[in-house]
Amino acid sequence: MSKKNNAKNTGSGKAKAEGNKTIALNRSARHEFHLEDRFEAGIALQGWELKSIRAGRMNMGDAYAVVKRGEIFLFGAQITPLSQASTHVVADDRRTRKLLLHRHEIDKLVGKVERDGYTLIPTAVYWKGNKVKLELALAKGKQSHDKRQASKDRDWERDKQRVMRKHNKDA
């Protein structure tokens, strides 16, 4: 009987952990850009940054990634330091952070950014095991007419779903 209880307990704990994986989202990225390829990158963090991320103090609304000297760096992501952070560490909440990718992925991204005019946009930060990972997307900027069309398509899909639900309730 204890084996069944243990199985139930581990299952529910796992579901809670899976539901709480996302740390921060860049919601405006889908509206502002055409997102194409996505890559998973690690982030080089300091200890106080990791503690702040665990407390949910990360904002990446204005974040973007840049290629410098064959490496990729994250700019503009804000990690607000905790008040109980160490006094001997000077916390810079918007410091440049290095992204950790394989060499072949970096080479592919460098080629797309420099030759094809793509932009590197971080779309999400999440936990993978006990590590913080960042989802990086190759993107091209949308023009205003593209944004209007996307908005019309979204509204049409919503209206279509409402009609379908209404029709199914009557049946």
Rosetta blueprint (number, residue, H / E / L):
1 M L
2 S H
3 K H
4 K H
5 N H
6 N H
7 A H
8 K H
9 N H
10 T H
11 G H
12 S H
13 G H
14 K H
15 A H
16 K H
17 A H
18 E H
19 G H
20 N L
21 K L
22 T E
23 I E
24 A E
25 L E
26 N L
27 R L
28 S H
29 A H
30 R H
31 H H
32 E H
33 F E
34 H E
35 L E
36 E E
37 D E
38 R E
39 F E
40 E E
41 A E
42 G E
43 I E
44 A L
45 L L
46 Q L
47 G H
48 W H
49 E H
50 L H
51 K H
52 S H
53 I H
54 R H
55 A L
56 G L
57 R L
58 M E
59 N E
60 M L
61 G L
62 D L
63 A L
64 Y E
65 A E
66 V E
67 V E
68 K E
69 R L
70 G L
71 E E
72 I E
73 F E
74 L E
75 F E
76 G L
77 A L
78 Q E
79 I E
80 T L
81 P L
82 L L
83 S L
84 Q L
85 A L
86 S L
87 T L
88 H L
89 V L
90 V L
91 A L
92 D L
93 D L
94 R L
95 R L
96 T L
97 R E
98 K E
99 L E
100 L E
101 L L
102 H L
103 R H
104 H H
105 E H
106 I H
107 D H
108 K H
109 L H
110 V H
111 G H
112 K H
113 V H
114 E H
115 R H
116 D H
117 G L
118 Y L
119 T E
120 L E
121 I E
122 P E
123 T E
124 A E
125 V E
126 Y E
127 W E
128 K E
129 G L
130 N L
131 K E
132 V E
133 K E
134 L E
135 E E
136 L E
137 A E
138 L E
139 A E
140 K E
141 G E
142 K L
143 Q L
144 S H
145 H H
146 D H
147 K H
148 R H
149 Q H
150 A H
151 S H
152 K H
153 D H
154 R H
155 D H
156 W H
157 E H
158 R H
159 D H
160 K H
161 Q H
162 R H
163 V H
164 M H
165 R H
166 K H
167 H H
168 N H
169 K H
170 D H
171 A L
